[in-house]
Amino acid sequence: MKLTTRITQVPPSLTLAISAKAKAMKAEGLDVCSFSAGEPDFDTPEHIKAAAKAALDTGKTKYGAAAGEPGLREAIAKKLREENGLCYEAENVIVTNGGKHSLFNLMLALIEAGDEVIIPAPYWLSYPEMVKLAGGTPVIVPTSPAADYKITPEQLRSAITPQTKLFVLNSPSNPTGMVYSPAEIKALAEVVVEEDILVVSDEIYEKILYDGAQHLSIGAVGAEIFERTIISNGFAKAFSMTGWRIGYLA
């Protein structure tokens, strides 16, 4: 079987390779702390499991709406309005097969050959590969320990070219765990608006906060940035539902 050039340019997942190695070492009886997949250390809450069981028992196993169950989309929109200050309605929400699927769908919908996507480093390793599969060019912007591994407004502006379509913002960050302050989010929003590009805000870790850190969704800063923002989120980290594969875009 001959594979396409498109698929052969994407390397195997390092996360899965590290995870497999850690599991093999544990099987040998070694005490291993795995820093591979982002797996919460608690179980899915009982009320969620009970609701899923009830759905199975009442026959809710048929094809659903392509964009997600209407009730779920409305609940997500309500959450975004009340918790994040984002004025979304159910019609603005698409439920996906996990957070990665939401981002991949977004890249396929927005990115064309020649488009550039700005990604601050360190980054979740799937970002650049999804951009490549969509035909775009990932533009990696290194960050430093001195800046807490955060991209600065100056760095963002310098990375923007006429080919720039999208800026990937991930706060709280995978893998560093850093959180952009509200002031830092507002400063980045100013650049996005002034340069007239789009931003996808990957907020899957929004509930994983420590030491008084405060999460601010960039789309809540103002009307102009809201129009240029796409939110990617899901239930994997906040509710320990990694294997359930439920994400969304708004």
Secondary structure as GFF3:
##gff-version 3
##sequence-region A 1 250
A	DSSP	alpha_helix	5	8	.	.	.	ID=ss1
A	DSSP	alpha_helix	14	27	.	.	.	ID=ss2
A	DSSP	alpha_helix	46	57	.	.	.	ID=ss3
A	DSSP	alpha_helix	70	84	.	.	.	ID=ss4
A	DSSP	three_ten_helix	90	92	.	.	.	ID=ss5
A	DSSP	beta_strand	94	96	.	.	.	ID=ss6
A	DSSP	alpha_helix	99	110	.	.	.	ID=ss7
A	DSSP	beta_strand	116	121	.	.	.	ID=ss8
A	DSSP	alpha_helix	126	133	.	.	.	ID=ss9
A	DSSP	beta_strand	137	142	.	.	.	ID=ss10
A	DSSP	three_ten_helix	145	147	.	.	.	ID=ss11
A	DSSP	alpha_helix	153	159	.	.	.	ID=ss12
A	DSSP	beta_strand	164	170	.	.	.	ID=ss13
A	DSSP	alpha_helix	182	195	.	.	.	ID=ss14
A	DSSP	beta_strand	198	202	.	.	.	ID=ss15
A	DSSP	three_ten_helix	218	220	.	.	.	ID=ss16
A	DSSP	alpha_helix	223	226	.	.	.	ID=ss17
A	DSSP	beta_strand	229	234	.	.	.	ID=ss18
A	DSSP	three_ten_helix	242	244	.	.	.	ID=ss19
A	DSSP	beta_strand	247	249	.	.	.	ID=ss20
###
